[in-house]
Amino acid sequence: MRSNVINVMMMAFIAVVFGMAGCGGGGGDPSKTAATPATEPVTTPVTELAPAVFNIARVARNGMIVTLTSATISKDGSNDVYTFNYTQKNVTSGTLDEVRMKFYFTDATSMPQDGSFGTLVPGESKQKSYSFTVPSTKKPSILEFDHDNAFALIPVPGSIQIPWS
């Protein structure tokens, strides 16, 4: 009796080790398929922005030169992840506050860029990237760049505003 229990335990151990214990894909049963590994999210260029909005130097209200270099979108469950890459350059003779992005939506809501923002001295340039995770139900209307827009409810007059189509 004891040897039967040991044999059953050994067979169960072997079945678990070799994936034959009802986990699919094994045990010689071709009707069971192995689990498909999760795939990486697909990242695509943002097509709602005209190609003409990229790589154009724009002057922010504080004098900072801002250039949107690329934008992509990917899915993360029920969210869209918008990733924007941009550069900012201080071409003035004084120190300037960094610009930050703010994403406005058609439902009159917005999301400010989080993080810490410093200053740029004359001649200094920075490349930055930021991702907004947005519920897929929200539709973008404006991407804004400004040094003082974190608490604005609407786009700041005179800010860099890139409209969404």
C-alpha positions as CSV (number, residue, x, y, z in Angstrom):
1,M,0.0,0.0,0.0
2,R,2.8,2.4,0.9
3,S,4.6,1.8,-2.4
4,N,1.3,2.7,-4.3
5,V,1.0,6.0,-2.4
6,I,4.6,6.8,-3.2
7,N,4.1,5.9,-6.9
8,V,1.0,8.1,-7.1
9,M,2.9,11.0,-5.5
10,M,5.8,10.5,-7.9
11,M,3.5,10.5,-10.9
12,A,1.8,13.6,-9.6
13,F,5.2,15.3,-9.2
14,I,6.3,14.3,-12.7
15,A,3.0,15.6,-14.1
16,V,3.4,18.9,-12.5
17,V,7.0,19.3,-13.4
18,F,6.4,18.4,-17.1
19,G,3.1,20.4,-17.3
20,M,0.8,17.4,-17.7
21,A,-1.5,18.2,-14.8
22,G,-4.3,19.9,-16.7
23,C,-2.4,23.0,-17.5
24,G,-2.8,22.6,-21.2
25,G,-0.2,21.8,-23.8
26,G,1.1,18.5,-22.7
27,G,0.1,15.0,-21.8
28,G,-0.3,14.0,-25.4
29,D,-3.8,15.6,-25.8
30,P,-3.7,17.6,-29.0
31,S,-7.0,19.3,-28.1
32,K,-5.3,21.2,-25.2
33,T,-3.2,24.1,-26.4
34,A,-0.5,25.8,-24.4
35,A,-1.3,29.2,-23.0
36,T,-0.3,32.1,-25.3
37,P,2.2,34.4,-23.6
38,A,1.0,38.0,-23.2
39,T,2.2,40.2,-26.0
40,E,3.8,43.6,-25.6
41,P,1.5,46.6,-26.1
42,V,1.4,47.9,-29.7
43,T,2.8,51.4,-29.9
44,T,1.8,53.4,-33.0
45,P,2.4,57.0,-34.1
46,V,-0.4,59.4,-33.2
47,T,-2.2,60.0,-36.4
48,E,-4.6,62.6,-35.1
49,L,-1.8,65.1,-35.2
50,A,-0.8,66.3,-38.6
51,P,2.9,65.5,-39.5
52,A,3.4,69.3,-39.8
53,V,3.2,69.8,-36.0
54,F,6.4,67.9,-35.4
55,N,9.9,69.3,-35.5
56,I,8.7,72.9,-35.6
57,A,10.3,75.3,-33.1
58,R,7.6,77.3,-31.2
59,V,8.2,80.1,-28.8
60,A,6.5,79.8,-25.4
61,R,5.1,82.8,-23.4
62,N,8.3,82.9,-21.3
63,G,10.6,82.8,-24.4
64,M,11.5,79.1,-24.2
65,I,11.8,77.4,-27.6
66,V,9.8,74.2,-27.6
67,T,9.8,71.5,-30.3
68,L,7.5,68.5,-30.3
69,T,9.6,65.8,-31.9
70,S,7.3,62.7,-31.8
71,A,4.1,61.3,-30.3
72,T,2.9,57.7,-30.0
73,I,-0.1,55.9,-28.6
74,S,-0.4,52.5,-27.0
75,K,-3.1,50.5,-25.2
76,D,-2.9,49.6,-21.5
77,G,-6.1,47.7,-20.7
78,S,-8.9,50.2,-20.9
79,N,-6.5,53.1,-21.2
80,D,-4.7,54.8,-24.0
81,V,-1.1,55.8,-23.2
82,Y,0.0,58.9,-25.2
83,T,3.8,59.5,-25.1
84,F,5.2,62.8,-26.3
85,N,8.9,63.6,-26.9
86,Y,10.0,67.2,-27.0
87,T,12.9,69.5,-26.6
88,Q,13.1,72.9,-24.9
89,K,15.9,75.4,-25.4
90,N,16.5,78.7,-23.6
91,V,17.7,81.2,-26.3
92,T,17.2,84.2,-24.0
93,S,19.7,86.0,-21.9
94,G,18.1,85.0,-18.6
95,T,17.1,81.9,-16.7
96,L,13.7,80.4,-17.7
97,D,11.3,78.0,-16.0
98,E,10.9,74.8,-17.9
99,V,7.7,74.4,-19.8
100,R,5.2,71.6,-18.9
101,M,2.6,69.9,-21.0
102,K,-1.1,69.9,-20.3
103,F,-3.5,67.6,-22.2
104,Y,-7.1,68.9,-22.7
105,F,-10.0,66.7,-23.6
106,T,-13.3,67.3,-25.4
107,D,-15.3,66.7,-22.2
108,A,-13.8,69.9,-20.7
109,T,-11.3,68.0,-18.5
110,S,-7.5,68.1,-18.6
111,M,-4.4,66.4,-17.2
112,P,-1.2,68.3,-16.3
113,Q,2.2,66.8,-16.8
114,D,3.4,65.6,-13.4
115,G,7.0,65.7,-12.1
116,S,9.5,68.2,-11.1
117,F,10.4,71.1,-13.3
118,G,13.5,73.2,-13.0
119,T,15.0,76.0,-14.9
120,L,17.2,76.4,-18.0
121,V,20.1,78.8,-18.1
122,P,20.8,80.8,-21.3
123,G,21.9,78.4,-24.1
124,E,20.8,75.3,-22.2
125,S,18.6,72.6,-24.0
126,K,16.8,69.6,-22.6
127,Q,15.1,66.6,-24.3
128,K,12.1,65.3,-22.4
129,S,9.5,62.5,-22.7
130,Y,6.3,62.2,-20.9
131,S,3.4,59.7,-21.0
132,F,-0.2,60.5,-20.2
133,T,-2.4,57.5,-19.3
134,V,-5.9,58.3,-20.3
135,P,-9.1,56.3,-20.2
136,S,-9.9,55.2,-23.7
137,T,-13.3,57.0,-23.5
138,K,-11.6,60.4,-23.4
139,K,-11.0,62.2,-26.6
140,P,-8.1,64.7,-26.8
141,S,-8.7,68.3,-28.0
142,I,-5.4,70.3,-27.3
143,L,-1.9,69.6,-26.2
144,E,-0.5,72.7,-24.5
145,F,3.0,73.8,-23.6
146,D,3.5,76.5,-21.0
147,H,5.6,77.3,-17.9
148,D,2.5,78.2,-15.8
149,N,-0.5,76.0,-16.7
150,A,-0.6,73.4,-14.0
151,F,-3.8,74.8,-12.4
152,A,-5.4,76.3,-15.5
153,L,-8.9,75.1,-16.2
154,I,-8.7,76.2,-19.9
155,P,-5.7,76.6,-22.2
156,V,-3.7,79.7,-21.2
157,P,-4.0,82.6,-23.7
158,G,-0.7,82.9,-25.6
159,S,0.5,79.4,-24.7
160,I,1.7,76.9,-27.3
161,Q,-1.5,75.0,-28.2
162,I,-1.4,72.1,-30.6
163,P,-4.9,71.2,-31.7
164,W,-6.1,67.6,-32.0
165,S,-8.2,66.7,-35.1
